[in-house]
Amino acid sequence: MQFLTSEQKKYYLENGFLIIEDFVPNKICNLLMERAHHLIDQFAPNENKVIFSTIDQQHANQRYFLESGDKIHFFFEQHAFDASGHLKKNKYYAINKIGHALHDLDPVFNCFSRSHKIATLVKDLNVIDALLVQSMYICKQPLIGGEVTCHQDSSFLYAEGEPVIGLWFALEDATLQNGCLWAIPGGHTATLKSRFIRGEQYETRTEIYDHTPFAEEKMIPLPVPAGSLILLHGFLPHMSKENLSQKSRHAYTLHIMSRSNPYARDNWLQRSKDLPFQGFF
Ligand code: FE2
């Protein structure tokens, strides 16, 4: 069975991204959003108050972040806390994202992430013996959802040979107002500009290979209705603006790669021996 048409595959190869509308049924979008709400329900914000921000990278050297590769951890928006460290909003509206092993540890996200439909799609992309390496639930809540600066996903999840592929599922409408994705069509044909690397201890650094800035003037917005899937090549420059609107923009993302392409041992995201990367079945 095939899921992608030859035209869709050609479009993906040429542009580095592909939008597939109506991929996730409405009731499944709702189910995933309800599950994320339940997970946040179980989370006591006093335990960990780690902010995720691509602007100042203040999460980068925190143990809670660096250990999240095989856990379900919660990260706050940059403006979630007041000067004395208290949440300014109800926790449901202050979380930036949940990551990074929902697909292995949570039964609902596991079931969705390993659905036959996604496995078939990944096979169509010629990913041999695919591994699911990362998942994130991104809340992008109204008036607080932070900007994600322009980046290539392979900077964070580097694999030798074929780059990782991102699967970005819109669980709600992603619009110009609430912070939809933006990308540079064809931008994946350039080289990787940098890598975010984990050191021997709990520290990270960014190695820069190309100092020229991304051609952000070539960015186009990718607004999509709820239920859409956007495929993203690991080298494709993409970003999203902050959400200053009154509407949330919930999304779920998965990153996959072939088992035959060695996953870099100095990637920030690592697994313990107890929970190695796994495939679809
Ligand atoms: Fe990304």
Boltz pocket constraint, residues with backbone or C-beta under 6 A from the ligand:
constraints:
  - pocket:
      binder: B
      contacts: [[A, 151], [A, 152], [A, 153], [A, 238]]
      max_distance: 6.0
